[in-house]
Amino acid sequence: MKKNDWKDRLGILYSTNPDFHYETNEEVEAETLPKEKQVLRIALDKQGRGGKTVTLITGFQGTAADLAALGKELKVKCGVGGSAKEGEIILQGDFRQKVLELLLKAGYAKSKIK
């Protein structure tokens, strides 16, 4: 089924050039690096969180789906809540050592605690 993309072309005038292609502002997601090449940093953070302590995992390079999958796996194994967006995974509470062990076991060899 053809995608109806008229909303993507709002504000664009009609072109009579048969070779004209509309340019959209779609961002291409970067491919996920292999686990061995991921450089993940694990840190404790309280900034802007109302004094609550969170474990922050940064440095993930890949698609949002892969980030969400890793975030979900860590949340389930630590038994806490959190979120995964914009290249960061946030876990509620101080789980730095446990997260490091889980990441090393999963194959993220370049992970370290800040």
Contacts in CASP RR format, 6 or more apart in sequence:
PFRMAT RR
TARGET T0000
AUTHOR 0000-0000-0000
METHOD contacts of the structure
MODEL  1
MKKNDWKDRLGILYSTNPDFHYETNEEVEAETLPKEKQVLRIALDKQGRG
GKTVTLITGFQGTAADLAALGKELKVKCGVGGSAKEGEIILQGDFRQKVL
ELLLKAGYAKSKIK
5 22 0 8 1.000
5 24 0 8 1.000
8 22 0 8 1.000
8 24 0 8 1.000
9 22 0 8 1.000
12 22 0 8 1.000
29 62 0 8 1.000
29 63 0 8 1.000
29 64 0 8 1.000
30 61 0 8 1.000
30 62 0 8 1.000
30 63 0 8 1.000
31 62 0 8 1.000
31 63 0 8 1.000
32 61 0 8 1.000
32 62 0 8 1.000
32 63 0 8 1.000
32 66 0 8 1.000
33 61 0 8 1.000
33 62 0 8 1.000
35 106 0 8 1.000
35 107 0 8 1.000
35 108 0 8 1.000
35 109 0 8 1.000
36 107 0 8 1.000
36 108 0 8 1.000
36 109 0 8 1.000
36 110 0 8 1.000
37 110 0 8 1.000
38 59 0 8 1.000
38 60 0 8 1.000
38 61 0 8 1.000
38 108 0 8 1.000
38 110 0 8 1.000
38 111 0 8 1.000
39 59 0 8 1.000
39 110 0 8 1.000
39 111 0 8 1.000
40 57 0 8 1.000
40 58 0 8 1.000
40 59 0 8 1.000
40 60 0 8 1.000
40 103 0 8 1.000
40 108 0 8 1.000
40 110 0 8 1.000
40 111 0 8 1.000
40 112 0 8 1.000
41 57 0 8 1.000
41 58 0 8 1.000
41 59 0 8 1.000
41 111 0 8 1.000
41 112 0 8 1.000
41 113 0 8 1.000
41 114 0 8 1.000
42 55 0 8 1.000
42 56 0 8 1.000
42 57 0 8 1.000
42 96 0 8 1.000
42 99 0 8 1.000
42 100 0 8 1.000
42 103 0 8 1.000
42 111 0 8 1.000
42 112 0 8 1.000
42 113 0 8 1.000
42 114 0 8 1.000
43 55 0 8 1.000
43 56 0 8 1.000
43 58 0 8 1.000
43 96 0 8 1.000
43 113 0 8 1.000
43 114 0 8 1.000
44 53 0 8 1.000
44 54 0 8 1.000
44 55 0 8 1.000
44 56 0 8 1.000
44 94 0 8 1.000
44 96 0 8 1.000
45 53 0 8 1.000
45 54 0 8 1.000
45 55 0 8 1.000
45 56 0 8 1.000
46 52 0 8 1.000
46 53 0 8 1.000
46 54 0 8 1.000
52 92 0 8 1.000
52 93 0 8 1.000
53 93 0 8 1.000
53 94 0 8 1.000
54 82 0 8 1.000
54 90 0 8 1.000
54 91 0 8 1.000
54 92 0 8 1.000
54 93 0 8 1.000
55 90 0 8 1.000
55 91 0 8 1.000
55 93 0 8 1.000
55 94 0 8 1.000
55 95 0 8 1.000
55 96 0 8 1.000
55 99 0 8 1.000
56 88 0 8 1.000
56 89 0 8 1.000
56 90 0 8 1.000
57 71 0 8 1.000
57 74 0 8 1.000
57 88 0 8 1.000
57 89 0 8 1.000
57 90 0 8 1.000
57 91 0 8 1.000
57 99 0 8 1.000
57 103 0 8 1.000
58 87 0 8 1.000
58 88 0 8 1.000
59 87 0 8 1.000
59 88 0 8 1.000
60 66 0 8 1.000
60 67 0 8 1.000
60 70 0 8 1.000
60 87 0 8 1.000
60 88 0 8 1.000
60 89 0 8 1.000
61 87 0 8 1.000
62 87 0 8 1.000
64 85 0 8 1.000
67 84 0 8 1.000
67 85 0 8 1.000
67 87 0 8 1.000
67 89 0 8 1.000
68 84 0 8 1.000
70 84 0 8 1.000
70 89 0 8 1.000
71 84 0 8 1.000
71 89 0 8 1.000
72 84 0 8 1.000
73 102 0 8 1.000
73 106 0 8 1.000
74 89 0 8 1.000
74 91 0 8 1.000
74 99 0 8 1.000
74 102 0 8 1.000
75 81 0 8 1.000
75 82 0 8 1.000
75 91 0 8 1.000
77 98 0 8 1.000
77 102 0 8 1.000
78 91 0 8 1.000
78 95 0 8 1.000
78 98 0 8 1.000
78 99 0 8 1.000
78 102 0 8 1.000
80 91 0 8 1.000
80 92 0 8 1.000
80 93 0 8 1.000
80 95 0 8 1.000
81 91 0 8 1.000
81 92 0 8 1.000
82 89 0 8 1.000
82 90 0 8 1.000
82 91 0 8 1.000
82 92 0 8 1.000
83 89 0 8 1.000
83 90 0 8 1.000
84 90 0 8 1.000
91 99 0 8 1.000
96 113 0 8 1.000
97 113 0 8 1.000
100 111 0 8 1.000
100 112 0 8 1.000
100 113 0 8 1.000
103 111 0 8 1.000
104 111 0 8 1.000
END
